Amino acid sequence: MQDQIPARSGDMPSERSGLPAVPTATASTDVQPARDGVPPIDTRLGCRLAREIASTFLDVPVCDIDRPTRAIAPICEARHVAMYLAHVVFQIPLTGMAGPFGRDRTTIAYAVRRIEDRRDDAEFDAVIERLERLGTAIRAALARGGGRGDEA
């Protein structure tokens, strides 16, 4: 006889119906650490930081990135880069980004795909790589509690 130890209590078969019990998600298990081991940050803060990073590096004012209407190509590119950074660096799901960016989930998915497709260009990829490193450093500093004047 093989000993089977379930990984979670939700893996135990239901005693009443004979069907496996459905595991319930809790707030503590919904948030998974990123691949780099740094926990994700608040959705609105992550979106704001992504907009600020894209704005600074691409020389497009944040107020233009935040506009609810369509815009000229440089503004759209900055907005798409901000959405990409929010998703990839700050680990924000596409549905969570919809509110802070004022866009539909499918529009955000299109923007993220567009940036991913453009990464085939070595020059563009180098820019995005720098932005990702900056965003990751900011996220790590926030996770450590840095930037609050705690350390001398």
OpenMM code with the backbone's topology and positions (N, CA, C; nanometers):
from openmm import Vec3, app, unit

residues = "MET GLN ASP GLN ILE PRO ALA ARG SER GLY ASP MET PRO SER GLU ARG SER GLY LEU PRO ALA VAL PRO THR ALA THR ALA SER THR ASP VAL GLN PRO ALA ARG ASP GLY VAL PRO PRO ILE ASP THR ARG LEU GLY CYS ARG LEU ALA ARG GLU ILE ALA SER THR PHE LEU ASP VAL PRO VAL CYS ASP ILE ASP ARG PRO THR ARG ALA ILE ALA PRO ILE CYS GLU ALA ARG HIS VAL ALA MET TYR LEU ALA HIS VAL VAL PHE GLN ILE PRO LEU THR GLY MET ALA GLY PRO PHE GLY ARG ASP ARG THR THR ILE ALA TYR ALA VAL ARG ARG ILE GLU ASP ARG ARG ASP ASP ALA GLU PHE ASP ALA VAL ILE GLU ARG LEU GLU ARG LEU GLY THR ALA ILE ARG ALA ALA LEU ALA ARG GLY GLY GLY ARG GLY ASP GLU ALA".split()
positions = [
    Vec3(0.0852, -0.1177, 0.0000),
    Vec3(0.0000, 0.0000, 0.0000),
    Vec3(0.0892, 0.1232, 0.0000),
    Vec3(0.0529, 0.2186, -0.0809),
    Vec3(0.1325, 0.3402, -0.0950),
    Vec3(0.0794, 0.4466, -0.0011),
    Vec3(0.1690, 0.5082, 0.0763),
    Vec3(0.1278, 0.6185, 0.1625),
    Vec3(0.1212, 0.7441, 0.0792),
    Vec3(0.0067, 0.8116, 0.0819),
    Vec3(-0.0087, 0.9367, 0.0105),
    Vec3(-0.0393, 1.0452, 0.1109),
    Vec3(0.0443, 1.1452, 0.1085),
    Vec3(0.0247, 1.2587, 0.1983),
    Vec3(-0.0156, 1.3771, 0.1126),
    Vec3(-0.1357, 1.4317, 0.1342),
    Vec3(-0.1786, 1.5458, 0.0533),
    Vec3(-0.0937, 1.6692, 0.0836),
    Vec3(-0.0735, 1.7487, -0.0189),
    Vec3(0.0066, 1.8699, -0.0036),
    Vec3(-0.0661, 1.9758, 0.0768),
    Vec3(-0.1985, 1.9832, 0.0623),
    Vec3(-0.2787, 2.0810, 0.1356),
    Vec3(-0.4044, 2.0118, 0.1857),
    Vec3(-0.4698, 2.0733, 0.2782),
    Vec3(-0.5926, 2.0137, 0.3296),
    Vec3(-0.6996, 2.0088, 0.2214),
    Vec3(-0.6943, 2.0969, 0.1226),
    Vec3(-0.7908, 2.0970, 0.0132),
    Vec3(-0.7764, 1.9772, -0.0777),
    Vec3(-0.6652, 1.9012, -0.0667),
    Vec3(-0.6437, 1.7842, -0.1490),
    Vec3(-0.7117, 1.6600, -0.0913),
    Vec3(-0.7616, 1.6698, 0.0288),
    Vec3(-0.8274, 1.5565, 0.0927),
    Vec3(-0.9638, 1.5356, 0.0270),
    Vec3(-1.0013, 1.4117, 0.0008),
    Vec3(-1.1341, 1.3869, -0.0567),
    Vec3(-1.2423, 1.4260, 0.0425),
    Vec3(-1.3505, 1.4756, -0.0097),
    Vec3(-1.4637, 1.5121, 0.0740),
    Vec3(-1.5282, 1.3844, 0.1255),
    Vec3(-1.5570, 1.3805, 0.2534),
    Vec3(-1.6132, 1.2603, 0.3124),
    Vec3(-1.7609, 1.2447, 0.2776),
    Vec3(-1.8323, 1.3545, 0.2534),
    Vec3(-1.9752, 1.3465, 0.2298),
    Vec3(-2.0083, 1.3033, 0.0877),
    Vec3(-1.9470, 1.3650, -0.0116),
    Vec3(-1.9882, 1.3406, -0.1491),
    Vec3(-1.8984, 1.2451, -0.2242),
    Vec3(-1.7841, 1.2126, -0.1714),
    Vec3(-1.6906, 1.1284, -0.2423),
    Vec3(-1.6090, 1.2042, -0.3456),
    Vec3(-1.6351, 1.3340, -0.3617),
    Vec3(-1.5606, 1.4178, -0.4548),
    Vec3(-1.4504, 1.4924, -0.3810),
    Vec3(-1.3430, 1.5276, -0.4514),
    Vec3(-1.2386, 1.6045, -0.3846),
    Vec3(-1.2918, 1.7396, -0.3392),
    Vec3(-1.2489, 1.7797, -0.2231),
    Vec3(-1.2886, 1.9101, -0.1721),
    Vec3(-1.2167, 2.0185, -0.2509),
    Vec3(-1.2829, 2.1297, -0.2707),
    Vec3(-1.2235, 2.2417, -0.3424),
    Vec3(-1.1452, 2.3251, -0.2426),
    Vec3(-1.0149, 2.3452, -0.2669),
    Vec3(-0.9385, 2.4264, -0.1736),
    Vec3(-0.9853, 2.5714, -0.1809),
    Vec3(-0.9904, 2.6349, -0.0658),
    Vec3(-1.0314, 2.7741, -0.0629),
    Vec3(-0.9077, 2.8618, -0.0568),
    Vec3(-0.9116, 2.9720, -0.1316),
    Vec3(-0.7989, 3.0656, -0.1338),
    Vec3(-0.8136, 3.1642, -0.0199),
    Vec3(-0.7037, 3.1934, 0.0412),
    Vec3(-0.7029, 3.2944, 0.1456),
    Vec3(-0.6122, 3.4072, 0.1011),
    Vec3(-0.6229, 3.5187, 0.1680),
    Vec3(-0.5426, 3.6356, 0.1300),
    Vec3(-0.3935, 3.6052, 0.1375),
    Vec3(-0.3526, 3.5220, 0.2323),
    Vec3(-0.2102, 3.4951, 0.2470),
    Vec3(-0.1558, 3.4064, 0.1361),
    Vec3(-0.2395, 3.3208, 0.0752),
    Vec3(-0.1899, 3.2338, -0.0304),
    Vec3(-0.2108, 3.2920, -0.1688),
    Vec3(-0.2909, 3.3986, -0.1822),
    Vec3(-0.3149, 3.4587, -0.3124),
    Vec3(-0.1925, 3.5320, -0.3648),
    Vec3(-0.1112, 3.5863, -0.2781),
    Vec3(0.0042, 3.6654, -0.3186),
    Vec3(0.1266, 3.5757, -0.3203),
    Vec3(0.1795, 3.5535, -0.4375),
    Vec3(0.2981, 3.4703, -0.4528),
    Vec3(0.4196, 3.5597, -0.4679),
    Vec3(0.5322, 3.5252, -0.4057),
    Vec3(0.6521, 3.6055, -0.4262),
    Vec3(0.6970, 3.5964, -0.5711),
    Vec3(0.7585, 3.7034, -0.6169),
    Vec3(0.8086, 3.7071, -0.7539),
    Vec3(0.9243, 3.6096, -0.7685),
    Vec3(0.9656, 3.5870, -0.8929),
    Vec3(1.0759, 3.4949, -0.9184),
    Vec3(1.2037, 3.5383, -0.8483),
    Vec3(1.2193, 3.6688, -0.8277),
    Vec3(1.3414, 3.7177, -0.7630),
    Vec3(1.3311, 3.7150, -0.6109),
    Vec3(1.2196, 3.6643, -0.5566),
    Vec3(1.2048, 3.6497, -0.4131),
    Vec3(1.1550, 3.7741, -0.3413),
    Vec3(1.1357, 3.8851, -0.4130),
    Vec3(1.0866, 4.0083, -0.3519),
    Vec3(0.9345, 4.0072, -0.3609),
    Vec3(0.8653, 4.0292, -0.2489),
    Vec3(0.7193, 4.0244, -0.2537),
    Vec3(0.6627, 4.1383, -0.3389),
    Vec3(0.5475, 4.1146, -0.4022),
    Vec3(0.4855, 4.2203, -0.4815),
    Vec3(0.4373, 4.3345, -0.3921),
    Vec3(0.4142, 4.4501, -0.4536),
    Vec3(0.3701, 4.5660, -0.3775),
    Vec3(0.2248, 4.5973, -0.4111),
    Vec3(0.1694, 4.6944, -0.3432),
    Vec3(0.0323, 4.7384, -0.3629),
    Vec3(0.0075, 4.7722, -0.5101),
    Vec3(-0.1095, 4.7362, -0.5604),
    Vec3(-0.1436, 4.7544, -0.7016),
    Vec3(-0.1344, 4.9002, -0.7447),
    Vec3(-0.1980, 4.9885, -0.6724),
    Vec3(-0.1984, 5.1304, -0.7124),
    Vec3(-0.0576, 5.1895, -0.7063),
    Vec3(0.0178, 5.1540, -0.6042),
    Vec3(0.1547, 5.2044, -0.5926),
    Vec3(0.2410, 5.1508, -0.7071),
    Vec3(0.2276, 5.0238, -0.7379),
    Vec3(0.3045, 4.9653, -0.8472),
    Vec3(0.2739, 5.0311, -0.9807),
    Vec3(0.1454, 5.0565, -1.0068),
    Vec3(0.1068, 5.1238, -1.1320),
    Vec3(0.1597, 5.2662, -1.1354),
    Vec3(0.1536, 5.3334, -1.0214),
    Vec3(0.2049, 5.4712, -1.0155),
    Vec3(0.3554, 5.4749, -1.0399),
    Vec3(0.4283, 5.3841, -0.9761),
    Vec3(0.5730, 5.3788, -0.9956),
    Vec3(0.6078, 5.3457, -1.1402),
    Vec3(0.5344, 5.2538, -1.2003),
    Vec3(0.5593, 5.2177, -1.3401),
    Vec3(0.5367, 5.3381, -1.4315),
    Vec3(0.4309, 5.4155, -1.4052),
    Vec3(0.4053, 5.5367, -1.4851),
    Vec3(0.5165, 5.6387, -1.4670),
    Vec3(0.5634, 5.6548, -1.3439),
    Vec3(0.6703, 5.7513, -1.3170),
    Vec3(0.8011, 5.7110, -1.3858),
    Vec3(0.8338, 5.5830, -1.3813),
    Vec3(0.9564, 5.5345, -1.4456),
    Vec3(0.9487, 5.5564, -1.5960),
    Vec3(0.8366, 5.5157, -1.6576),
    Vec3(0.8197, 5.5332, -1.8025),
    Vec3(0.8219, 5.6810, -1.8390),
    Vec3(0.7577, 5.7623, -1.7585),
    Vec3(0.7541, 5.9059, -1.7846),
    Vec3(0.8932, 5.9673, -1.7837),
    Vec3(0.9709, 5.9342, -1.6842),
    Vec3(1.1046, 5.9912, -1.6699),
    Vec3(1.1981, 5.9456, -1.7819),
    Vec3(1.2005, 5.8167, -1.8091),
    Vec3(1.2941, 5.7643, -1.9083),
    Vec3(1.2544, 5.7966, -2.0515),
    Vec3(1.1234, 5.8044, -2.0787),
    Vec3(1.0777, 5.8275, -2.2151),
    Vec3(1.0384, 5.9727, -2.2388),
    Vec3(1.0580, 6.0570, -2.1384),
    Vec3(1.0343, 6.2013, -2.1483),
    Vec3(0.8913, 6.2349, -2.1927),
    Vec3(0.7962, 6.1697, -2.1269),
    Vec3(0.6547, 6.1954, -2.1509),
    Vec3(0.5921, 6.2259, -2.0154),
    Vec3(0.5241, 6.3395, -2.0016),
    Vec3(0.4642, 6.3725, -1.8717),
    Vec3(0.3639, 6.2665, -1.8250),
    Vec3(0.3609, 6.2424, -1.6950),
    Vec3(0.2688, 6.1435, -1.6376),
    Vec3(0.1247, 6.1798, -1.6707),
    Vec3(0.0935, 6.3091, -1.6716),
    Vec3(-0.0445, 6.3493, -1.7019),
    Vec3(-0.0851, 6.3048, -1.8428),
    Vec3(0.0096, 6.2988, -1.9370),
    Vec3(-0.0214, 6.2488, -2.0711),
    Vec3(-0.0408, 6.0971, -2.0699),
    Vec3(0.0401, 6.0263, -1.9925),
    Vec3(0.0250, 5.8812, -1.9812),
    Vec3(-0.1105, 5.8471, -1.9201),
    Vec3(-0.1565, 5.9291, -1.8263),
    Vec3(-0.2820, 5.9042, -1.7551),
    Vec3(-0.4067, 5.9449, -1.8330),
    Vec3(-0.3918, 6.0163, -1.9427),
    Vec3(-0.5097, 6.0614, -2.0176),
    Vec3(-0.5969, 5.9432, -2.0589),
    Vec3(-0.7282, 5.9585, -2.0455),
    Vec3(-0.8176, 5.8471, -2.0796),
    Vec3(-0.8390, 5.8288, -2.2298),
    Vec3(-0.7929, 5.9234, -2.3096),
    Vec3(-0.8142, 5.9155, -2.4535),
    Vec3(-0.6903, 5.8627, -2.5245),
    Vec3(-0.7069, 5.8307, -2.6523),
    Vec3(-0.5931, 5.7886, -2.7333),
    Vec3(-0.4982, 5.9061, -2.7492),
    Vec3(-0.3765, 5.8766, -2.7898),
    Vec3(-0.2772, 5.9825, -2.8002),
    Vec3(-0.1806, 5.9527, -2.9146),
    Vec3(-0.0873, 6.0443, -2.9335),
    Vec3(0.0131, 6.0249, -3.0370),
    Vec3(0.1095, 5.9133, -2.9956),
    Vec3(0.1847, 5.8626, -3.0921),
    Vec3(0.2683, 5.7436, -3.0730),
    Vec3(0.3609, 5.7488, -2.9516),
    Vec3(0.4362, 5.8576, -2.9276),
    Vec3(0.5267, 5.8556, -2.8112),
    Vec3(0.4531, 5.8405, -2.6772),
    Vec3(0.3347, 5.8990, -2.6679),
    Vec3(0.2571, 5.8881, -2.5443),
    Vec3(0.2030, 5.7456, -2.5292),
    Vec3(0.1538, 5.6884, -2.6390),
    Vec3(0.1048, 5.5494, -2.6354),
    Vec3(0.2177, 5.4543, -2.5973),
    Vec3(0.3359, 5.4764, -2.6534),
    Vec3(0.4488, 5.3891, -2.6208),
    Vec3(0.4843, 5.3988, -2.4729),
    Vec3(0.4865, 5.5205, -2.4187),
    Vec3(0.5168, 5.5383, -2.2765),
    Vec3(0.4108, 5.4696, -2.1905),
    Vec3(0.2851, 5.4813, -2.2286),
    Vec3(0.1773, 5.4157, -2.1546),
    Vec3(0.1927, 5.2640, -2.1610),
    Vec3(0.2245, 5.2127, -2.2788),
    Vec3(0.2429, 5.0681, -2.2940),
    Vec3(0.3621, 5.0179, -2.2132),
    Vec3(0.4700, 5.0943, -2.2115),
    Vec3(0.5873, 5.0567, -2.1309),
    Vec3(0.5504, 5.0563, -1.9830),
    Vec3(0.4737, 5.1556, -1.9394),
    Vec3(0.4315, 5.1614, -1.7990),
    Vec3(0.3465, 5.0394, -1.7630),
    Vec3(0.2561, 5.0014, -1.8519),
    Vec3(0.1724, 4.8839, -1.8270),
    Vec3(0.2582, 4.7574, -1.8223),
    Vec3(0.3539, 4.7481, -1.9110),
    Vec3(0.4446, 4.6330, -1.9139),
    Vec3(0.5233, 4.6245, -1.7830),
    Vec3(0.5779, 4.7367, -1.7389),
    Vec3(0.6560, 4.7383, -1.6141),
    Vec3(0.5688, 4.7017, -1.4938),
    Vec3(0.4478, 4.7545, -1.4904),
    Vec3(0.3577, 4.7238, -1.3786),
    Vec3(0.3305, 4.5734, -1.3720),
    Vec3(0.3140, 4.5124, -1.4875),
    Vec3(0.2833, 4.3695, -1.4917),
    Vec3(0.4069, 4.2834, -1.4645),
    Vec3(0.5159, 4.3121, -1.5328),
    Vec3(0.6338, 4.2256, -1.5266),
    Vec3(0.7182, 4.2524, -1.4019),
    Vec3(0.7443, 4.3780, -1.3729),
    Vec3(0.8335, 4.4118, -1.2616),
    Vec3(0.7594, 4.4141, -1.1289),
    Vec3(0.6436, 4.4799, -1.1253),
    Vec3(0.5726, 4.4967, -0.9989),
    Vec3(0.4702, 4.3858, -0.9743),
    Vec3(0.4661, 4.2852, -1.0641),
    Vec3(0.3861, 4.1634, -1.0458),
    Vec3(0.2368, 4.1925, -1.0267),
    Vec3(0.1842, 4.2873, -1.1018),
    Vec3(0.0428, 4.3227, -1.0907),
    Vec3(-0.0337, 4.2500, -1.2012),
    Vec3(-0.1388, 4.1772, -1.1652),
    Vec3(-0.2162, 4.1083, -1.2686),
    Vec3(-0.2862, 4.2073, -1.3610),
    Vec3(-0.3124, 4.1648, -1.4830),
    Vec3(-0.3736, 4.2529, -1.5821),
    Vec3(-0.5072, 4.3086, -1.5349),
    Vec3(-0.5876, 4.2257, -1.4693),
    Vec3(-0.7173, 4.2739, -1.4209),
    Vec3(-0.7005, 4.3783, -1.3115),
    Vec3(-0.5963, 4.3655, -1.2304),
    Vec3(-0.5708, 4.4633, -1.1247),
    Vec3(-0.5230, 4.5964, -1.1786),
    Vec3(-0.4640, 4.5961, -1.2969),
    Vec3(-0.4126, 4.7190, -1.3574),
    Vec3(-0.5216, 4.7991, -1.4268),
    Vec3(-0.6352, 4.7378, -1.4543),
    Vec3(-0.7407, 4.8037, -1.5305),
    Vec3(-0.7856, 4.9347, -1.4655),
    Vec3(-0.8119, 4.9321, -1.3363),
    Vec3(-0.8575, 5.0528, -1.2674),
    Vec3(-0.7538, 5.1637, -1.2640),
    Vec3(-0.6341, 5.1364, -1.2128),
    Vec3(-0.5333, 5.2413, -1.2045),
    Vec3(-0.4934, 5.3014, -1.3404),
    Vec3(-0.4985, 5.2230, -1.4459),
    Vec3(-0.4633, 5.2755, -1.5780),
    Vec3(-0.5851, 5.3262, -1.6551),
    Vec3(-0.7043, 5.3015, -1.6030),
    Vec3(-0.8243, 5.3479, -1.6703),
    Vec3(-0.8464, 5.2798, -1.8044),
    Vec3(-0.8067, 5.1550, -1.8146),
    Vec3(-0.8183, 5.0794, -1.9383),
    Vec3(-0.8797, 4.9427, -1.9098),
    Vec3(-0.9320, 4.8802, -2.0128),
    Vec3(-0.9850, 4.7454, -2.0029),
    Vec3(-0.8700, 4.6449, -1.9953),
    Vec3(-0.8962, 4.5304, -1.9343),
    Vec3(-0.7952, 4.4257, -1.9214),
    Vec3(-0.7389, 4.3840, -2.0570),
    Vec3(-0.8237, 4.3765, -2.1586),
    Vec3(-0.7765, 4.3334, -2.2904),
    Vec3(-0.6856, 4.4384, -2.3542),
    Vec3(-0.7114, 4.5643, -2.3273),
    Vec3(-0.6251, 4.6714, -2.3774),
    Vec3(-0.4886, 4.6620, -2.3118),
    Vec3(-0.4876, 4.6318, -2.1836),
    Vec3(-0.3605, 4.6176, -2.1117),
    Vec3(-0.2846, 4.4955, -2.1636),
    Vec3(-0.3550, 4.3873, -2.1895),
    Vec3(-0.2908, 4.2675, -2.2444),
    Vec3(-0.2281, 4.2980, -2.3801),
    Vec3(-0.2973, 4.3760, -2.4620),
    Vec3(-0.2435, 4.4157, -2.5927),
    Vec3(-0.1151, 4.4972, -2.5748),
    Vec3(-0.1162, 4.5906, -2.4810),
    Vec3(0.0018, 4.6749, -2.4567),
    Vec3(0.1214, 4.5918, -2.4118),
    Vec3(0.0979, 4.4976, -2.3217),
    Vec3(0.2062, 4.4121, -2.2718),
    Vec3(0.2620, 4.3265, -2.3856),
    Vec3(0.1734, 4.2689, -2.4666),
    Vec3(0.2188, 4.1885, -2.5817),
    Vec3(0.2982, 4.2731, -2.6803),
    Vec3(0.2531, 4.3946, -2.7010),
    Vec3(0.3209, 4.4838, -2.7957),
    Vec3(0.4650, 4.5117, -2.7521),
    Vec3(0.4833, 4.5384, -2.6230),
    Vec3(0.6184, 4.5629, -2.5713),
    Vec3(0.7012, 4.4348, -2.5807),
    Vec3(0.6436, 4.3214, -2.5453),
    Vec3(0.7170, 4.1946, -2.5555),
    Vec3(0.7619, 4.1682, -2.6989),
    Vec3(0.6765, 4.1971, -2.7950),
    Vec3(0.7115, 4.1770, -2.9359),
    Vec3(0.8235, 4.2713, -2.9807),
    Vec3(0.8250, 4.3909, -2.9288),
    Vec3(0.9279, 4.4884, -2.9674),
    Vec3(1.0634, 4.4580, -2.9061),
    Vec3(1.0688, 4.3694, -2.8099),
    Vec3(1.1959, 4.3374, -2.7448),
    Vec3(1.2910, 4.2604, -2.8350),
    Vec3(1.2456, 4.2222, -2.9524),
    Vec3(1.3352, 4.1598, -3.0504),
    Vec3(1.4390, 4.2598, -3.1007),
    Vec3(1.4053, 4.3885, -3.0959),
    Vec3(1.4980, 4.4947, -3.1337),
    Vec3(1.5964, 4.5147, -3.0184),
    Vec3(1.7251, 4.4963, -3.0453),
    Vec3(1.8279, 4.4994, -2.9400),
    Vec3(1.8321, 4.6337, -2.8667),
    Vec3(1.8186, 4.7429, -2.9388),
    Vec3(1.8245, 4.8754, -2.8753),
    Vec3(1.7051, 4.8964, -2.7817),
    Vec3(1.5860, 4.8612, -2.8283),
    Vec3(1.4664, 4.8744, -2.7462),
    Vec3(1.4747, 4.7819, -2.6250),
    Vec3(1.5229, 4.6597, -2.6469),
    Vec3(1.5379, 4.5635, -2.5389),
    Vec3(1.6318, 4.6156, -2.4304),
    Vec3(1.7397, 4.6838, -2.4712),
    Vec3(1.8344, 4.7390, -2.3737),
    Vec3(1.7667, 4.8444, -2.2857),
    Vec3(1.6826, 4.9270, -2.3475),
    Vec3(1.6103, 5.0294, -2.2702),
    Vec3(1.5151, 4.9627, -2.1713),
    Vec3(1.4379, 4.8659, -2.2177),
    Vec3(1.3420, 4.7983, -2.1299),
    Vec3(1.4145, 4.7239, -2.0183),
    Vec3(1.5280, 4.6635, -2.0498),
    Vec3(1.6070, 4.5928, -1.9480),
    Vec3(1.6512, 4.6882, -1.8372),
    Vec3(1.6945, 4.8078, -1.8741),
    Vec3(1.7342, 4.9078, -1.7731),
    Vec3(1.6147, 4.9479, -1.6870),
    Vec3(1.4999, 4.9669, -1.7513),
    Vec3(1.3790, 5.0044, -1.6767),
    Vec3(1.3368, 4.8925, -1.5820),
    Vec3(1.3488, 4.7693, -1.6272),
    Vec3(1.3159, 4.6553, -1.5406),
    Vec3(1.4091, 4.6489, -1.4200),
    Vec3(1.5386, 4.6706, -1.4417),
    Vec3(1.6341, 4.6680, -1.3297),
    Vec3(1.6033, 4.7791, -1.2296),
    Vec3(1.5699, 4.8983, -1.2803),
    Vec3(1.5345, 5.0091, -1.1910),
    Vec3(1.4093, 4.9743, -1.1111),
    Vec3(1.3068, 4.9238, -1.1784),
    Vec3(1.1827, 4.8872, -1.1095),
    Vec3(1.2044, 4.7791, -1.0054),
    Vec3(1.2871, 4.6801, -1.0383),
    Vec3(1.3165, 4.5730, -0.9433),
    Vec3(1.3911, 4.6279, -0.8219),
    Vec3(1.4833, 4.7202, -0.8438),
    Vec3(1.5564, 4.7815, -0.7320),
    Vec3(1.4620, 4.8619, -0.6425),
    Vec3(1.3695, 4.9325, -0.7034),
    Vec3(1.2721, 5.0098, -0.6255),
    Vec3(1.1833, 4.9161, -0.5442),
    Vec3(1.1351, 4.8089, -0.6071),
    Vec3(1.0499, 4.7129, -0.5359),
    Vec3(1.1243, 4.6492, -0.4192),
    Vec3(1.2513, 4.6151, -0.4418),
    Vec3(1.3310, 4.5544, -0.3345),
    Vec3(1.3525, 4.6542, -0.2205),
    Vec3(1.3776, 4.7804, -0.2545),
    Vec3(1.3968, 4.8827, -0.1510),
    Vec3(1.2691, 4.9026, -0.0694),
    Vec3(1.1550, 4.9021, -0.1369),
    Vec3(1.0282, 4.9161, -0.0647),
    Vec3(1.0028, 4.7958, 0.0261),
    Vec3(1.0388, 4.6771, -0.0203),
    Vec3(1.0197, 4.5564, 0.0607),
    Vec3(1.1081, 4.5587, 0.1850),
    Vec3(1.2270, 4.6184, 0.1733),
    Vec3(1.3174, 4.6279, 0.2885),
    Vec3(1.2780, 4.7418, 0.3804),
    Vec3(1.1855, 4.8253, 0.3372),
    Vec3(1.1472, 4.9405, 0.4175),
    Vec3(1.2357, 5.0594, 0.3891),
    Vec3(1.3130, 5.0542, 0.2819),
    Vec3(1.4026, 5.1628, 0.2462),
    Vec3(1.3265, 5.2837, 0.1961),
    Vec3(1.3931, 5.3959, 0.1968),
    Vec3(1.3338, 5.5187, 0.1460),
    Vec3(1.2505, 5.5925, 0.2470),
    Vec3(1.2459, 5.5444, 0.3710),
    Vec3(1.1653, 5.6107, 0.4739),
    Vec3(1.2519, 5.6837, 0.5755),
    Vec3(1.3793, 5.6853, 0.5513),
    Vec3(1.4683, 5.7529, 0.6455),
    Vec3(1.5010, 5.6690, 0.7667),
    Vec3(1.4712, 5.5377, 0.7614),
    Vec3(1.4968, 5.4495, 0.8753),
    Vec3(1.6459, 5.4277, 0.8987),
    Vec3(1.7214, 5.4275, 0.7892),
    Vec3(1.8637, 5.3982, 0.8003),
    Vec3(1.9449, 5.5236, 0.7700),
    Vec3(2.0586, 5.5334, 0.8311),
    Vec3(2.1434, 5.6503, 0.8086),
    Vec3(2.2313, 5.6311, 0.6879),
] * unit.nanometer
topology = app.Topology()
chain = topology.addChain("A")
for resn in residues:
    res = topology.addResidue(resn, chain)
    for name in ("N", "CA", "C"):
        topology.addAtom(name, app.Element.getBySymbol(name[0]), res)
